[in-house]
Amino acid sequence: MFPNHPEIIARARDGRRNRVVTRFLGVGAMTIAGALALAGCAVDGNANESGKIELTMWQQWGGGHERDTLKALIHEYESLHPNITITEEPVTNNAEILSSITGGNPPDIIDLGNSLSLGGWAAAGAIQPLDDYIKAAGLDTSQYIQSAYEGMTVDGVTYALPFQVFNAGLLYNKELFTEAGLDPNSPPTTLEELADFAKKLTKTDASGAITQMGFLPTYPGPDQGQTCPLISYGYAFGGSWTDANGNPTPTADENVAALEWEKSFFDEYGVANIQNFIQSAGSYLTGGDPLESGKLAMMFDGPWSAAFTKDNNPAVAAQLAAAPFPGAASSPSSTGATYIDANAQLIPSGAKHPQEAFDFIAWMTTNAEQTAIFSNDVANIPQLKKVPAFERQNDPIYATYVEIANGEGARSWTQTATSSTYGANLCQAQDAALLTGVDPLEALMAVKTE
């Protein structure tokens, strides 16, 4: 699963981290490579006349509170390295970034909001491999959460360093559990039990319209700037979307079972009824969205949803709890299954100051104190296994997500030259099965993997 659409954050509110980033546009690797060759990629690594080195950073944290936190981090680095100045600028359009790289005018550092583009950009030669820098610096990559770090690699080569991890788990409303006669301290332990709980938690009016939903398997999803839940559900059934060699496996039995499980909700409640329920709600991450308004009892999402609810609707927030997402009864060891990803810190081909750029992203991603400050401010998970204690860790919901991120169920997306296209096509298969009634196996058989 991969976050998409940076404009969603503008419709929410500055001050909390909503993991929403531009989807990588399907530009062919050969086209990019050709443009890079024409651009020449020659760089001028000299400092300016004052002897200072000026680095440019394009970041996808956007503006507001998160940008202020990033600026404070940069200021700390500049105070430790007075010969370096870093100018950051929000650039959330990946096509614009890629155009600048191929046109020979890249920044020194790119902060991507996820790792989805890495496979295609690496295959095209648009970004620099980092292994030589890592070796020369003696950087110990084992200090990162390994599933997040693995998402920064393509065919065993490191192309980015992770900063601030995001994942998903089960958020649920304890008050709605109690009203339905369910134990508010006992969330579902299997996907089958979750579906059973959802029936007890769903309410309709005299016309049959849904007024309260137990669980929406596709919410939040691409329409809310988030990603295709099917990918994590495949993990929850014990499946994988690639084999050991990185080859796509969309029709693996577990993946088909996951889509069938999703479809059972639409068969049970009706496509039109579910869509009407979603459309009648407020925008995602506002006080009117299904979870924040108290009309959705369970949701598969990240810790930012709880943080937004606390700001927008404290009464509902007080009733929220979190748990690892349950695995299927056939795969109990898959409890806690989730995608995991991070802001990818990378150096584009043609960067003027690649060594200084690497020095900064290495410091940024391995500095435990700065990582803790950033995580506390933006409600994401530290990319490092060990950081100093910070206030947000006392929040039981946040602590649950940290546990999930460090668990065996955290899975990163396998990066290949076509992995972003593959992920987008899985979302289309999900829609075909759920919204138009296509058989799940047939929908997944139709997925184009290249």
N, C-alpha and C positions, 0 to 999 in steps of 0.2 A: 504494500500500500504506500502511496506517495501523495503528499499534499500538493494541491494545485491552486491556481488563481489568486494572485496577490491582492486583487481588488476587493476580495471578501473582507480583508482586515480593515479596509477603510470604512466599510459599512458596519463594522462592529464598533470597537472603541479602542483608542490607544491606551496602553497601560498594561496589557496582558499579552502573553505570547500565543497567537493563533498560528498554527503551523500551516501557512498557506503560501504557496510558491508557484511560479510559472511552470506549466507543463512543458517539457522539452518538445519543441516542434520537430517533426520528422524530416530534418534536412539530411540528405544522403551523405555518407561518409566520404565518398569519392568527390562529391561537389565541394565539401568543406576542404578536403585535402588539396584539391586543385586551387582553390582560392588562397589557401595558405602559401602554396608554392609561388603563386603570382605575387603575393604580398612580400615575399622574400624573408620576412621574420628577422631581419637584421636589427640589432638593438644597440642603443647608446647607453652604456652603464655608468657614465660619469656623473659625479655630483654636480650641483650648481655652483655658481661663483663663490658662494659663502662657505662652501665645503660641506653643506648639508645635503643629504639624500632625501628627496621627496618621493614618497610612495603614494600611489593612488589605490584605493580600495573600493570596489563596487560591492555593496552589501544588500542582502535581501531581508533584513530585519525591518526595513521600512522606516517610519518616523516615530514620533512620540516617545513614550517611556523606554522602549527597547533601544531606540537610537541613542538616547541619553546614556543608557547603560553601556552601550558600545563605545561611545565617545569617552566615557570615564576610563574604560579599559585602555583605549588608545592613549589617552593622556598619561596613564601610569607607565606605559611602555616608553613613550617619548621622554618622560622624566628620567628613566633609567638609561636611555640612549639619546643623548642630546644632539647627536649628529643626524637623527632620523626625524622626519615629520611625516605624518600619515593623514591624508585627506580622504575621508570616507564619503560615499555618495550612494543613496538608495537607487538601485537599478534592478527592477524586478522582472524585466522582460528578457527572457533568455535569448530570444531571436535578436534583440538589440545587442546583447553581449556577444553573441556569436558573430554578428556582422562586424563588430569592432575588432574582434580577433582576426577574422579572415581579411579585414581591410588594413591590417597592420597597425592598428591603433588601440591595443588592449590596455587595460589597467595593469598594475603590478600584482594585485591580489583580487581574487573573486571569492566572495562568500555566497555560496548557493544555499538556498533554503532546504534543499535535499540533494540526494546523490543521483537522482534519476538520469541526469544528462551525462554522467561520467563515461558510461560505456561507449556511447556514440561519439562523444567528443574526444575520448582517448584514441579510438580507432581512426579518427580523422586527423590526429596530430594537433588538435586545437589546444590541448593542455599538456603541461610538462609532467613527466614521471618524477617522483620525489625520492625514489630509493637511494640514489647516490647522495642526495642531501641528508637523508636520514642516517645513512651509514657514516658520513663524514662528521655529523653532529653527535653521533653516539646516542641518538634518540631511542629510548626504549619504548617500543609500541605496545608492549604488554601491559602498560599502565592504563591504556584505553579499555573501555568495555569492548570486548573482542568482536561481538556481533556488529557493533556500530563501526568499528575499524574495518571489518571485512567488507562493508558496503562502500568503502573508499577505494577498493582495489578492483582491478580489471585483469583477469588472467594472471593473478598473483603479483601484479605490479601495482604499487601504491601511487595514486594520482591525486589524492587529497588527504587532509587530516580532519578528523571529526571534531565538531564543537557543538555542545548542547544537544543532547539526545531527545528524541520524541518517540513515543510508543502509544499503545492503546490498551485498555482494559475495560472491565464492566463497571459502569457507574449505575447505581440504582437508588430509588427513592424509598427509604425505610417506612415513611408514613403510608405510602400507597401499598406497600407490602402488608402492613398491619391491617389496613382497611379491607384487603382481600383475604385476610385470614392466614397470611404467610408469616413465618418467623422473620422479623426484620434483621436478625443477626445471622441468618442462614441463606446466603445467596445460592443460586443454582450451582450444582457441581458437575453437571453434564449438559451438553447442548440439548438433549432430549428433555431434560428437566427444565431448562430455560424455556423451551417452547411450551411446556405445560404451565409453567408460571405465567407466561405471557397471556395465555387464554384466561387465566383467573384475574389478570390485571387489566384486561381490555373491557371497555364499556362502550355501549352504543345507545343512541336515543331511540325514540319511538319510530323514527323514519329509517332506522338502521345505520345512520351515520355514526362513525366512530368519534366518541368524545374523549376517550382516554385509551392510549395504546400501551400494551405491555412491553413490546419490543418491536423496533423497526430495523430489520437486518441491513437495509441500505441507507440508514440515516445515522450520522451524516455521511454523505458520499460526495461524488464529483459535483453534484449540483450545489453543494454547500462549500465548495472549495476544498474538500477533503478527498480521500482516495477510495479505490474500489475495495470494499470490505471483503469481497470474495477471496482475495488473496490470503488474508489472515484466517478466514474460515477454512480454507483448504489446509492450512497448518493445523487448525484445531481438530481436523479429522485425521491428522497424522500424515498428511500428504506433503508434497513438494511440487513446485512449479518448474523445476529443472532437475535433470539427473546429475550424477556425479561429474559429468563432463560439461555441465552447463547447458545441455540441450533442453529445449522446452518440452514439458510434459503436461500439456493442458488437460488431456483426457485420462490422466491417472485416476483410478477408482476413487481415491479419497477426494480428489478435486470435483469429480462428478457428484459425489455424495454431498459435498459442501453446497454446490449450487442447487441440488435437489432440496436440501434443508432450507435454504433461503426461499426457494419457490413455494415451500409448504405454507409460509406465512401469507403469501399473495393468494394462494389457492384458498386458504382458510378465511381470509377477511375481504378478499376482492381487490383487484387492481385499482378500480375507480375509487373505492372507499379509502384505501390507503393514500392514494394521491390527493384526494380531497382533504384528508386529515393533514397532510404535510403542507398543502397550499393554504389551508386556513390558519396555520400557525405563523408566528412572527419569524423574522430572519434568524438564521443560525447565530448563536452567541449574543443574542439580545434577550431581554427579559421576556419576550413573547415566544421564543423558540420552544419546541415541545418539551424538552427537559426542564428548562428554566421556568416555564409556566406551570410546571407540575402536572402536565398531561401525558408525559412519557415516563413509564416506570423504570425501564432499563435501557441503557444505551452503550454501545461500543465506541469509545472515544478516549481522548487523552486528558491529562490533568488540567489543561487549559480550560476545558469546559466547566470544571468545578470552580476554577478561579473566576471565570466570567460570571457564573451563577452567584458566587459570593458577593460580587460587586452589584449585579443587576437585581437579584432577588434573594436577599439574605435568608428569608423564611424557608424557601425551598432548599437553599444551600445547606441549611442546618439539618435537613433530612437526608442529605446525600451520603452514600458510602461507596467504597470501591472494593473490587475483588479481582483477582486474575480471571480472565475470560475462560469459561469452562471448556474442556475438551469433549469430544464425542464419547459416548459410552464405550465404543469400540476402541478408543485410544485415550484412556485416562491419563497417560503420561503427557498428553498434549495440552493439559490445563496450563494456562498462562501463555498460550500461543499468541503472538503478536508480531506485526512488522516492527522493525526498529530502524531508525535512520537518524541522521544528524545534519546540521549545517556543514556542508563540505567546503573546507578552506583550500583553495587551489591556486596555482600559478599558471596563467595562460601562456601559450607560446607567443614569443615576441615581447614578453614583459621586459622593461628596461632594467629592472633591478631584481633579478630572480633570487640571488643569494640573500639580499636583505629582506625580500618578501618571505622567503622561507624562514629566516630567523624570527620574523614576527609571528607567523602562524604556528611555528614550533613552540614559541613562548606562550602564545595565546592558548593553545590547546593542551599544554602540559602544566600550566601554572595553576596549582590546586586552589590557591586563595582567590584568584580572579574568577576561576570557574565557579566556585561556591557563591561568590557575590552575584555573578550573572544568573545562575540557576535560581537563586533566591528572588531576584528581581523579576524574572520572566516566566517562572513556573515550568521550566523545562528540566530535564534530568542531566546531571553532570556526565560528561563523556569519560571522566576519569573514575577508576574504581574507588579511589580514596581521595576525599576532600575534607577540609575542616568542617566542623559542625556549623550549620546555619539555621536560621529561624524556621524556614519553610519545612525543614525535615520533621518538625514537631506536628505537622498536619498529617493525620493518619491516611487521608486520601493520597496525598503526595507521596508519603512513605511507601504506600502500596505500589505506586507506579515505579518507584526506584527499585523495589524488590522485583517487579516484573521485568524491568530492563536488565537486571543482572541475572535473571533466571534462564533456565535451559530452553524455554519456549520462545525467546527473542530471536527473530530471524531477519537477516538482511536480504535484500533483493540481489540476485546474482547479476552482476554487470557484464553485459556483452554489447557488441556494436548495435544490436537491435532490441535490447532489453526494454527500452522505454516504449517502443512501438508494441512490443508484446504485452506489456502491462496495460496500455491503453486499449488494446484489442480484447483483453480479458474483461474490461469494464463493459465493452460493447456486447460481449457474450452474456454477461450478467443481465443487461437490459433486455436483450432478446428473449431470454428465458423468463424473466420476471414480468416484463411489461407486455410482451406479445405472445407469450405462451409457447415459445419454441422449446422442444424437449432439451433438457440440460445437456445431455450427451451430444446431441446434434449441434447445440450452440457452441460447445467447447471444441467439437471437431472442426468447426468452421473458423476457428481462431487462426489468423495469420501470424506466424511467429518470426517473420523476416520483414 
